[in-house]
């Protein structure tokens, strides 16, 4: 007999993420193929996969840092889904997980699971401006209704799964566009896969594969599209208070449709379909601070002839993103404590819309993530070269010698050589007392890291930066690149430029402003 779990502990949450991601990976293409509502753009399976991938990575991060309890793992899962949510269904799924987390924080037996599913269905429905039956909302509601009596953990999970499957098969009768195409709802199909993964984990059963027919549409996806629908999908994360978000909902509802706003506690994920993408972003700016803004044109994106070559770069600040975009790169913004997931990198490679892509991760810790993204993109037929840049200054050096007219291999070799010839350093503030390769530091000390290792410990930013520069230039150099954030004192870069000019006569200096979210100072020496 398979062993059943009595409570949803941290290990079970981790396993749920892994199995849900595996299930969506297996079914992604089939789910994409039946995606006809609200827009027939064939990406619901991919969006759900990327959303769960972000949730899984957040859970792995808390396991890597410590031995988390179940509450930590559940909150990480919900937060990861929120910041990585993609598309209409992915955004709703993130709210479902958030609703579950709000109840499971107090208990994780079968009765709490049943109540969490009810809370999730209610939260998701409230997050959608105009709920429609025959969608993932209907499937979530049916899942909750099927297990509202509670019971053991496995019994509740199985009841929710069976209820969701039954509701999924009923969706064509609830939504005319599904009936015309001969398909079930794509988002609901994805939720069934996620609930099936939960059944596997808590019941110990072998892989749960629903006997759901493929339901591939018997008409072309473009024939399922609504006439005169909005031209753009706009998604962004938003830092704002509750009152500002309520005003934002009203404004975006007037601008377009498919409005979903999920989150809370100051962080929100906003999704809307509009004709005026700029107005949707401006509304976010008025409400708070939008970032990770993604705008997708529904018509003609895939029909464009792809470019021959493109560069995708991860950058640690909005100002640096603008600089790289001016040089022709597609950028992915990395915020402190929130490194991009491989799905976000794959998304950027797709947006670059090129046959050949050079990927610049610009961070040692992103090596494996970037490698996974490159492999996935290659599986989709894109030729990808990963240059293992370890800092933004190396990425800038590589981008500076990029020549799209060269043969791909020659261009990659030249960019790799430029990055490798650039030594890098970073200034950071110590968060706590700790032992380093340069001695013991105290909280608040300025740390000068050269090639990733602490080389200098100081108390003053300018003095420490000058010492780091001198150590780097003692080995020679022709060009110093300084990258400063908006939070760095304005006097720092002029003082360092003057120091280099006065001390190293043959060395040039260039300064870039990274904007918000970047380290205080990045230094490159070529």
C-alpha positions in Angstrom: 0.0 0.0 0.0 1.3 3.5 -0.8 2.2 5.6 2.2 -0.1 8.6 2.7 0.9 11.8 4.4 -1.1 13.2 7.3 0.1 16.8 7.0 1.6 18.9 4.3 5.1 19.4 5.6 7.9 21.4 4.0 9.3 18.4 2.1 5.8 17.7 0.7 5.5 21.3 -0.5 8.9 21.0 -2.2 7.9 17.7 -3.8 4.5 19.2 -5.0 6.4 22.0 -6.8 8.7 19.5 -8.5 5.9 17.2 -9.6 3.6 20.1 -10.7 6.5 21.4 -12.8 7.1 18.0 -14.3 3.4 17.5 -15.1 3.1 20.9 -16.8 6.3 20.2 -18.7 4.8 17.0 -20.1 1.5 18.7 -20.9 2.7 22.2 -21.9 2.4 21.7 -25.6 -1.1 20.1 -25.4 -2.3 22.9 -23.2 -0.8 25.5 -25.5 -2.6 23.9 -28.4 -6.1 24.3 -26.8 -5.6 27.9 -25.7 -8.5 29.7 -27.3 -9.7 31.9 -24.4 -9.4 34.8 -23.6 -7.0 35.2 -26.5 -6.1 32.4 -28.9 -2.4 33.0 -28.6 -1.4 29.4 -27.8 0.8 30.1 -24.7 -1.3 29.1 -21.6 0.7 25.9 -21.0 4.0 27.7 -21.3 2.8 30.5 -19.0 1.6 28.1 -16.3 4.9 26.2 -16.6 6.9 29.4 -16.1 4.7 30.4 -13.2 5.2 27.1 -11.4 8.9 27.1 -12.2 9.3 30.5 -10.4 7.4 29.0 -7.4 9.6 25.9 -7.4 12.8 28.0 -7.5 11.6 30.2 -4.6 11.0 27.0 -2.5 14.4 25.7 -3.4 15.9 29.0 -2.3 14.5 28.7 1.2 15.8 25.1 1.4 19.2 26.2 0.3 19.3 28.9 3.0 18.0 26.8 5.9 15.8 23.9 7.0 12.4 25.6 6.5 9.2 24.7 8.2 6.1 24.1 6.2 4.9 27.7 6.6 8.1 29.0 5.1 7.9 26.7 2.2 4.3 27.5 1.5 4.8 31.2 1.6 7.9 30.9 -0.6 5.8 28.9 -3.1 3.1 31.6 -3.2 5.6 34.5 -3.4 7.6 32.8 -6.2 4.4 32.2 -8.2 3.4 35.9 -7.7 6.7 37.4 -8.9 7.0 34.9 -11.8 3.4 34.8 -12.9 2.8 34.8 -16.7 -0.3 35.4 -18.7 -3.9 35.4 -17.5 -4.0 31.8 -16.2 -0.5 32.0 -14.6 -1.6 35.2 -12.7 -4.8 33.5 -11.5 -2.8 30.4 -10.4 -0.5 32.6 -8.4 -3.5 34.0 -6.5 -4.9 30.5 -6.0 -1.6 29.5 -4.3 -1.6 32.7 -2.3 -5.1 32.0 -1.1 -4.1 28.5 -0.1 -1.0 29.8 1.8 -3.1 32.2 3.9 -5.0 29.2 5.4 -2.2 26.5 5.4 0.0 28.8 7.5 -2.3 27.9 10.4 -2.5 24.1 9.8 -1.7 21.6 7.2 -4.0 18.6 7.7 -6.8 17.6 5.4 -9.4 20.0 6.9 -7.1 22.9 6.5 -6.3 21.9 3.0 -10.0 21.8 2.2 -10.5 25.3 3.7 -7.4 26.6 1.8 -8.9 25.5 -1.5 -12.1 27.3 -0.7 -10.1 30.4 0.2 -8.0 30.1 -2.9 -11.1 29.9 -5.2 -12.6 32.9 -3.5 -9.4 35.0 -3.7 -8.9 34.2 -7.4 -12.4 35.1 -8.3 -12.1 38.4 -6.5 -8.8 39.2 -8.3 -10.5 39.0 -11.7 -12.4 42.1 -12.7 -15.1 40.3 -14.6 -15.2 36.5 -13.7 -16.3 34.2 -16.6 -17.6 30.7 -16.1 -16.0 27.9 -18.0 -12.5 29.0 -17.1 -9.9 28.1 -14.5 -12.1 29.9 -12.0 -14.9 27.4 -12.5 -12.4 24.5 -12.2 -11.0 26.0 -8.9 -14.4 26.5 -7.5 -15.5 22.9 -8.3 -12.3 21.6 -6.7 -13.0 23.4 -3.5 -16.7 22.4 -3.5 -15.8 18.7 -4.0 -13.8 18.5 -0.8 -15.5 21.0 1.5 -16.4 18.3 4.0 -12.8 17.8 4.8 -11.2 14.5 5.8 -7.7 13.1 5.5 -5.1 15.0 3.5 -5.1 12.4 0.7 -8.9 12.2 0.6 -9.2 16.0 0.3 -6.6 16.2 -2.4 -8.2 13.3 -4.3 -11.7 14.9 -4.0 -10.4 18.3 -5.2 -8.7 16.6 -8.1 -11.7 14.6 -9.2 -14.0 17.7 -8.8 -11.6 19.7 -10.9 -11.5 17.0 -13.6 -15.3 16.9 -13.8 -15.6 20.6 -14.0 -12.9 20.8 -16.7 -15.0 18.4 -18.9 -18.0 20.7 -18.4 -16.2 23.9 -19.5 -17.2 23.7 -23.3 -20.8 23.8 -22.2 -20.2 27.0 -20.2 -18.1 29.0 -22.7 -19.2 29.3 -26.4 -15.7 29.8 -27.8 -14.6 26.5 -26.2 -17.6 24.7 -27.7 -16.9 26.1 -31.2 -13.3 25.0 -31.0 -14.1 21.6 -29.5 -11.7 22.1 -26.5 -11.7 22.3 -22.7 -10.4 25.4 -21.0 -6.6 25.5 -21.2 -6.1 27.2 -17.8 -8.4 24.7 -16.1 -6.5 21.8 -17.7 -3.3 23.2 -16.2 -4.9 23.5 -12.7 -6.0 19.8 -13.0 -2.3 18.9 -13.7 -1.2 20.9 -10.6 -3.8 19.2 -8.4 -2.9 15.8 -9.8 0.7 16.5 -8.7 -0.6 17.2 -5.1 -2.5 13.9 -5.1 0.8 12.1 -6.0 2.7 13.7 -3.2 0.2 13.3 -0.3 -1.2 9.8 -1.3 2.1 8.2 -2.5 0.3 7.1 -5.7 2.2 6.7 -9.0 2.0 9.4 -11.6 -1.5 10.7 -11.9 -2.4 11.1 -15.6 -6.0 12.1 -16.2 -7.8 10.3 -19.0 -8.5 13.7 -20.6 -8.7 13.7 -24.4 -6.3 15.9 -26.2 -9.2 18.1 -27.3 -7.1 19.6 -30.0 -9.2 22.4 -31.7 -11.0 21.4 -34.8 -10.6 25.0 -36.1 -7.5 27.1 -36.5 -6.6 29.2 -33.4 -6.8 32.4 -35.3 -10.5 31.6 -36.2 -11.2 31.4 -32.5 -10.0 35.0 -31.9 -12.5 37.6 -30.9 -13.0 40.3 -33.4 -11.7 43.7 -32.4 -10.0 42.5 -29.2 -7.3 44.5 -27.5 -3.9 44.6 -29.2 -1.6 44.2 -26.2 -1.1 42.2 -23.1 0.6 44.2 -20.4 2.0 42.6 -17.2 4.1 44.1 -14.5 5.0 43.8 -10.8 3.9 46.7 -8.7 4.9 48.1 -5.3 1.9 50.0 -4.1 -0.5 50.3 -1.1 -4.1 48.8 -1.1 -5.8 52.2 -1.8 -3.7 52.9 -4.8 -4.3 49.4 -6.2 -8.1 49.9 -5.9 -7.8 53.1 -8.0 -5.6 51.3 -10.4 -8.2 48.5 -10.9 -10.8 51.0 -11.8 -8.6 52.8 -14.3 -7.3 49.6 -16.0 -10.8 48.2 -16.2 -11.8 51.2 -18.2 -8.8 50.8 -20.5 -9.2 47.2 -21.5 -10.3 43.7 -20.4 -9.0 40.4 -18.9 -7.9 42.4 -15.9 -6.4 40.4 -13.1 -4.6 42.0 -10.1 -3.2 39.6 -7.5 -1.0 39.9 -4.5 -1.0 42.0 -1.3 1.2 43.3 1.4 2.5 46.0 -0.9 3.5 43.7 -3.8 1.1 43.0 -6.7 1.1 41.4 -10.1 -0.9 43.3 -12.7 -2.3 41.7 -15.9 -4.5 43.4 -18.5 -5.3 43.4 -22.2 -5.4 46.8 -23.7 -5.0 48.8 -27.0 -3.0 51.5 -25.3 -0.1 49.8 -23.6 1.5 53.1 -22.6 -1.6 54.2 -20.7 -1.6 50.9 -18.8 2.0 51.4 -17.7 1.4 55.0 -16.8 -1.5 54.0 -14.6 0.9 51.7 -12.7 3.4 54.6 -12.3 0.7 56.7 -10.8 -0.3 53.9 -8.4 3.3 53.0 -7.2 6.4 51.5 -8.7 6.0 49.1 -11.6 8.9 46.9 -12.7 9.5 43.8 -14.7 7.2 45.3 -17.3 6.3 42.9 -20.2 4.2 44.1 -23.2 3.2 41.5 -25.8 1.5 42.4 -29.1 -1.1 39.8 -29.9 -1.0 40.1 -33.6 1.9 39.3 -35.8 4.7 38.7 -33.3 5.5 35.2 -34.6 4.9 36.1 -38.2 7.7 38.7 -38.2 10.8 37.4 -39.9 13.3 36.7 -37.2 16.5 38.6 -37.0 19.7 36.7 -37.7 21.3 37.5 -34.3 20.5 39.1 -31.0 22.1 39.6 -27.6 20.2 38.9 -24.3 21.8 40.4 -21.2 20.9 40.2 -17.5 21.5 43.7 -15.9 21.3 44.9 -12.3 19.6 48.2 -12.8 17.1 50.0 -15.0 19.6 52.6 -16.2 22.0 49.9 -17.3 19.1 48.2 -19.0 18.5 51.3 -21.1 22.2 51.5 -22.0 22.3 47.9 -23.2 19.0 48.3 -25.1 20.4 51.3 -26.9 23.3 48.9 -28.0 20.7 46.5 -29.4 20.4 44.0 -26.5 17.2 42.5 -25.1 17.5 42.8 -21.3 16.3 41.0 -18.2 16.3 43.0 -15.0 17.9 41.4 -11.9 16.7 42.9 -8.6 18.5 42.3 -5.2 17.4 39.0 -3.8 15.3 38.2 -6.8 17.4 36.6 -9.5 15.6 35.8 -12.8 14.4 32.3 -13.3 15.4 30.3 -16.3 11.8 30.8 -17.7 12.3 34.5 -17.6 15.6 34.1 -19.6 13.9 31.8 -22.1 11.1 34.4 -22.4 13.7 37.1 -23.2 15.4 34.8 -25.8 12.0 34.4 -27.5 11.3 38.1 -27.4 14.7 38.8 -29.0 13.1 36.9 -32.0 16.4 35.8 -33.6 17.9 32.7 -35.2 21.1 33.1 -33.1 21.3 34.5 -29.6 24.3 35.4 -27.4 23.3 35.1 -23.7 25.1 37.2 -21.1 24.1 36.2 -17.5 26.5 38.8 -15.9 26.4 36.9 -12.6 28.3 33.9 -11.3 25.2 32.6 -9.5 23.2 32.6 -12.7 25.5 30.1 -14.5 23.2 27.1 -14.0 20.0 29.1 -14.6 21.4 30.5 -17.8 22.6 27.1 -18.9 19.1 25.6 -18.4 17.5 28.5 -20.4 20.0 28.0 -23.2 19.2 24.3 -23.4 15.5 25.0 -23.5 15.9 27.6 -26.2 18.1 25.3 -28.3 15.3 22.6 -28.0 13.0 25.2 -29.7 15.4 25.5 -32.6 17.3 28.7 -31.6 21.1 28.7 -31.8 22.3 30.0 -28.4 25.8 30.7 -27.2 26.2 31.2 -23.5 29.1 33.5 -22.6 29.8 33.0 -18.8 30.1 36.6 -17.9 30.3 37.0 -14.1 29.6 40.7 -13.7 27.8 43.5 -15.6 31.1 45.2 -16.5 32.1 42.0 -18.4 28.8 42.0 -20.2 29.3 45.6 -21.3 32.8 44.8 -22.5 31.4 41.9 -24.5 28.5 44.0 -25.9 31.0 46.7 -27.0 32.8 44.3 -29.5 29.6 42.6 -30.7 29.4 42.6 -34.5 26.2 41.1 -35.9 27.7 41.0 -39.4 30.4 38.6 -38.4 30.0 34.9 -38.5 28.3 33.6 -35.3 31.3 31.7 -34.0 33.7 34.6 -34.6 31.4 37.0 -32.9 31.1 34.7 -29.8 34.9 34.3 -29.6 35.5 38.0 -29.8 32.8 38.7 -27.1 34.1 36.0 -24.9 37.7 37.3 -25.2 36.6 40.9 -24.3 34.7 39.6 -21.3 37.6 37.5 -20.1 40.0 40.4 -20.4 37.9 42.4 -18.0 38.7 42.0 -14.3 35.8 43.0 -12.1 35.1 44.2 -8.6 32.1 45.3 -6.5 31.6 47.3 -3.3 29.0 46.1 -0.9 28.0 46.8 2.7 28.4 43.9 5.3 25.1 42.9 6.8 26.6 41.1 9.8 29.8 40.2 11.4 31.6 37.4 9.5 34.9 35.9 8.6 36.2 36.8 5.1 39.4 36.2 3.1 40.5 39.7 4.1 39.8 39.2 7.8 36.8 39.7 10.1 34.3 42.3 9.1 31.6 44.0 11.2 28.0 44.9 10.2 28.1 48.1 8.2 31.7 47.7 7.0 32.4 48.4 3.3 33.6 45.3 1.5 35.7 45.5 -1.6 35.3 42.3 -3.6 37.6 41.5 -6.4 36.7 38.6 -8.7 34.1 37.6 -6.1 36.4 37.4 -3.1 36.6 40.0 -0.3 40.0 41.8 -0.8 39.5 45.0 1.2 37.5 45.9 4.4 37.0 49.6 5.1 34.7 52.1 6.8 34.5 54.7 4.0 33.1 54.1 0.5 35.4 56.3 -1.4 38.6 55.2 0.4 37.7 51.6 0.0 36.9 52.0 -3.6 40.2 53.8 -4.2 42.1 50.9 -2.5 40.3 48.4 -4.7 41.1 50.3 -7.8 44.8 50.5 -7.0 45.0 46.8 -6.4 43.3 46.1 -9.7 45.5 48.5 -11.7 48.7 47.2 -10.1 48.4 44.4 -12.6 47.9 46.9 -15.5 45.0 48.1 -17.4 43.9 50.5 -20.2 40.3 51.3 -19.3 38.4 51.5 -16.0 34.6 51.2 -16.1 32.6 52.5 -13.1 28.9 51.6 -12.7 27.1 53.4 -9.9 23.6 53.2 -8.7 21.2 56.0 -7.8 21.8 55.3 -4.1 25.6 55.9 -4.5 26.9 59.3 -3.3 27.3 61.6 -6.2 30.8 62.5 -5.2 32.1 58.9 -5.6 32.6 58.6 -9.3 34.2 62.0 -9.9 36.6 61.3 -7.0 37.6 57.9 -8.5 37.9 59.4 -12.0 40.2 62.1 -10.7 42.2 59.5 -8.8 42.8 57.4 -11.9 43.6 60.5 -14.0 46.2 61.8 -11.5 47.8 58.4 -10.7 47.6 56.4 -13.9 48.3 58.7 -16.9 47.6 56.1 -19.6 44.3 54.8 -18.2 40.9 56.0 -19.4 37.8 56.0 -17.2 34.1 55.6 -18.2 31.2 55.9 -15.8 27.7 54.5 -16.3 24.6 55.0 -14.1 22.7 51.7 -13.4 19.7 53.3 -11.7 17.8 51.7 -8.9 18.4 48.2 -7.7 22.1 48.0 -8.6 25.1 47.5 -6.2 26.7 50.7 -4.9 29.6 50.4 -7.2 30.8 48.0 -9.9 34.3 48.3 -11.3 35.8 46.8 -14.5 39.4 47.0 -15.6 40.3 46.1 -19.2 
